[in-house]
Amino acid sequence: MGGRILLIEDEGNILEAIGFILSRAGWEVQGHGNGATALEAVVRTAPDLVVLDVMLPGRSGLEILRDLRGQPGTASLPVLMLTAKGQSKDRETALELGADAYLTKPFSNAELLETVTRLAEARAGTGPG
Amino acid sequence: MLSFDGLVAVCVVYVAMLFGVAFLAEKRAAEGKARWLKSPITYTLSLSIYATAWTYYGAVGSAARTGLEFLTIYLGPTLVFIGWFWLLRKMVRIGRAQRITSIADMISSRYGKSGGLAALVTLLAVLGTTPYIALQLQSVTLSFSVFAGPSAFGAPDTQQTAIWVAAGLTLFTIIFGTRSLDVNERHPGLVSAIAVEAIVKLTAILAVGIFVVWGVADGPADMLRRIEESPVSQAGWNGARWLGLTALAGTAILCLPRMFQVLVVENSDERHLATAAWAFPLYLLLISLFVVPIAVVGLETYGTEGNPDLFVLTVPLDLGQEGLALLVFLGGFSAATSMVIVAALAMSTMLSNHIIMPLWLQLTRHDDPMSGDMRRVALGARRVSIGGMLFLGYGYYRLSGGADALAEIGLIAFLGVAQVLPALLGGILWRGATRIGAALGIGSGFVIWAWLLLIPNVAETGGLMPAVLEAGPFGIGWLSPATPLGLQATDPLLTAMVLSMGINTLLFILGSLLSFPSPMERLQGAQFVNVYDHSRPLYGWQGAVGMADDLLIMAQRILGAARAAQLFTTAAEAQGRANGVPEPTPDFLEKLERELAGSVGAATAHAMVAQIIGGASVSVRDLLAVADETAQIMEYSSQLEAKSTELAQTAARLREVNAKLTELSKQKDAFLSQISHELRTPMTSIRAFSEILMQGDTLDDSARTRFSKIIHDESLRLTRLLDDLLDLSVLEHGRVTLHEGEAQLCDVLDRAIHAAGAQAETGRLAIARDRETETVAIWTDADRLAQVFINLISNAQKYCDAEAPVLTISVRQLPGRVEVEFADNGSGIPARQRALIFEKFARADTARGAPGAGLGLAISREIMDRLGGGLIYIPSDSGVRFRVRLPARALRAA
């Protein structure tokens, strides 16, 4: 399994942890810590999958998700949302806006890998590649 | 000459005839058939009781003595009936609208239904009427003795005659005056009998006049010549006395109890007044037409020897006209009896209503008010009063011994009752008239009149205490009736009249202006003065045509068309009427009223039905009851309003509390969400790295060390967060205990910098201080203050973005406070985020990723509040500036 993952997360330690886990699993991981410039980062890196935190400085992850879904180039880009708020309302909002998966912090490393793999496979199966 | 017995027989037959007329009239009236009773002529004739035996006989006597002065007695009423017709009409309307039963009732009713005023007027009326009745008895007795020859039972005893006449009149009055307690207080039988007597009276005097002019003299021309030669035409002329007497007579027709009885109480139709306005003056003109000729012929026949008061009788008698004399006798008898009957009736109403009944109610107050037949008591009281009045009249006649002084007492009595006039006129025309004014006026007039005229007259008649009267009481000359106010009165009547009426009127007006009317007086005052606004003209005894239609319309408005129609149809069927419109019988009206009462309340229903029936206008009591009901409704509605206001206020408070709770709940959710975020974030790193470490095989040492350190730092972060949360919670709930004591500001700063510096050994932050200004002794909780300083210093360490970060700490002493300012040389906090810095979990965007939960400033501010000082952010272009303010009491130790 390979491919490029854009990880948008403002907490440095979490960025490092997820980056380490996904890289070890064979992914090429790009990190980005600012919500305001996240969309440009997506366009610039053209990832196969985006891991997106909800609580971001500058711009909320949910807003970024909505914009991604609104643009033709990124409308079907797989997005895994992360949140530390853990309220079911946030989860529903995220799924409604078109998130493909949703993880609540803290999550297990296995859970993260499994989800990322599932999304990548699903994309490989249906999408144009 | 007719024997005494024959004369008695004629009288008995005459009285029996009157009984017959009265009885028939009552019967016809009860059947509703007596058309002639409803005639204005009957009403006018009943007014003729004004011309009593005193004027019937006395006018000729007066003409023989003083010429035309007798005319004043007729002139006064004539002027009132023609010139003051509007006043009479208003009196009659008020009397009907208010169900007035007597002149005393009128006065009392107007002035707030005052019992005291009614009693006062009644007393005045008794004093004014008693000698008048005596006068009638005297004239009848006198005429008897003149006319009748010796009786078969011996010489006629004049005293006996009087007592029999009194007894007969009592009986007649009781029978026809107190048959029932009619609401309208009308007595058709009595009025009919009086009308008949009026005709007899007029016929007799006209017959004598015609006899004198055409029988004794040779027609009018000869008569005029005889008058020219007679001493009658030589009589003097006293303008003041004429004016006074005319005014007095005019007043009497309004105020005499018996005149009020026939004029107002017995009036069955307001329109009759219009006829009476010309017919009554005409009657007076006719009855006085031949007074002068009779007096002239009398004087010619008897010279100064005979009693001129009896010329009317003696002239035809001595000229051999026995039949005519008998008619004259009956005319005089009629004049006397009709006056006595009506006077006794009027007085009995007043006495029983205003003196006996109030006393009786007072005495039986403790009994059950429902027990006992009040009607029987009232009727009994009236019968006793009639007997009492006649007995008083008879007693007075006996005491006076038939003296000449009786003649003068007629005018004295006039003046007595005239004292009511100011209060009567004022009450009808002036809303400002009050009970106090009326009582003062009537009372003062009454006292003056009694002292100046009544008492001297009685004293003269009975020969009592002349010395006191001559010299005045206690020898005070100006109080003597003979010389009131030191005036040498040539005419005591006129003097007394001017004094009593003048002071009466003056006190009435002053009293009214200076006193305040009660609500009842105000209401009654309006009802009297504006009677035409408050009542409809009252015609006839039967309801008007179309009354049932009016009732139906009213019922429809209140009950609804269907219910009203059903009610009326049912009633019509019960009465056997096919057209669906029932006769407004008392039964039906009562039923209708009950139905209406169910919708609009009893008082209103009664008032509405009464309005349409018309026979009984809305009484003040009805109006008051309506007002009561309305007041109750208003009270109830204002209670409802108050309650609804209360409810609205409660609802508003509840909404407010609810909004507050919702807001708090939102804040709580946000706070919990924030805490969750702040806890989960370090937990995420800890879990991720610990899982990596657990797998551990592929990691090199440096990675292992680094990951362990991250786990360690994040757990410290968690601990700090928990500490802060607990700290904030304690501070916010005020449960924190401050350990205040004396401290040196520079020591506290040293401690804080040391603590913060130990945390940030890697930091490059330089701290600029001026130790001299910091040498301030303060009274505070040094640990807490240090916590604040640490927070501010570590914030600068974390967030100051200058190349060479410098934090300047400066201290300023101001009156009552010390300020410590922390300013760094970074780029500061963006303006839009400044408002948020003291919020929990708020961190400037630039502070993202830095350690700390964003509770530091919130905690610091809470601490400074607890210490009685403050922490504020000072907006500035260069760097972040916080100012810590220590309060005055912090200086106490200094």
Interface residues (C-beta under 8 A of the other chain):
Chain A: D10 E11 G12 N13 I14 E16 A17 I18 F20 I21 R24 G33 M55 P57 G58 A84 K85 G86 Q87 T104 K105 P106 F107 S108 N109 A110
Chain B: S673 S676 H677 E678 R680 T681 P682 M683 T684 S685 I686 R687 A688 F689 E691 I692 T698 I710 D713 E714 D845 R848 G849
